[in-house]
Amino acid sequence: MMDGKDGRATRWEAHNAERRQELLGATLRAIRRHGHTLGMDDIATEAGTSKPVIYRHFQDKAGLYQAVVDHVNNFIWTSLGFDEPGSVPPTEPRELVRCLADTYLTLVENDPEVYQFVISRPIGEAGADSSVLGITTRIGNRVSEMMRAWLEANDLDTEPANIWGHGIVGFTWATADRWIITHLRRPRPEVVDYIDALFAPAFEHARTALRRSPA
């Protein structure tokens, strides 16, 4: 049986995790309310607490920034229908690219300030650049795994999987940035269709071009 000390430690860890989520939620609300250039005072006011309390749970500004990046990463991945960690199903590449593009653009459309906060790389914050790089790398790695699963399931050469996965994520991220610059001029479904029109023929060609030779 768990003794009293261990029980208190477990309850304390659970309390800290719950409080951290509450502060993250307040941070997201503050970003939406004040915009992506907000300061820590705005976040503390929204949370109804002080900056030292926030730092206690996230160590520093970079830690809080990383938490928001992780939140966005989880949103993107769970929107694709999968949770980490887990098995990687052989999803059709065309379906995967459409879903990935629609998820990115939905984030830009529905939560633009949070998106801008994530890509703004706060000046002077240690680890900010690596956080943004990390989100594209992590999603790129997972998309690459899904591409590899599809190639294997169709008895195709798996060598392109890593290039495809990271290339598609980079392309989609760049498209989202450009969409912001144009003030979302084209409707989101139309942009997704443009992306699909670019990649779909390549995947169809791959079914033949990457067919493994009989042993």
Secondary structure as GFF3:
##gff-version 3
##sequence-region A 1 215
A	DSSP	alpha_helix	4	34	.	.	.	ID=ss1
A	DSSP	alpha_helix	40	47	.	.	.	ID=ss2
A	DSSP	alpha_helix	51	58	.	.	.	ID=ss3
A	DSSP	alpha_helix	61	79	.	.	.	ID=ss4
A	DSSP	alpha_helix	93	110	.	.	.	ID=ss5
A	DSSP	alpha_helix	112	119	.	.	.	ID=ss6
A	DSSP	alpha_helix	128	153	.	.	.	ID=ss7
A	DSSP	alpha_helix	161	181	.	.	.	ID=ss8
A	DSSP	alpha_helix	188	209	.	.	.	ID=ss9
###
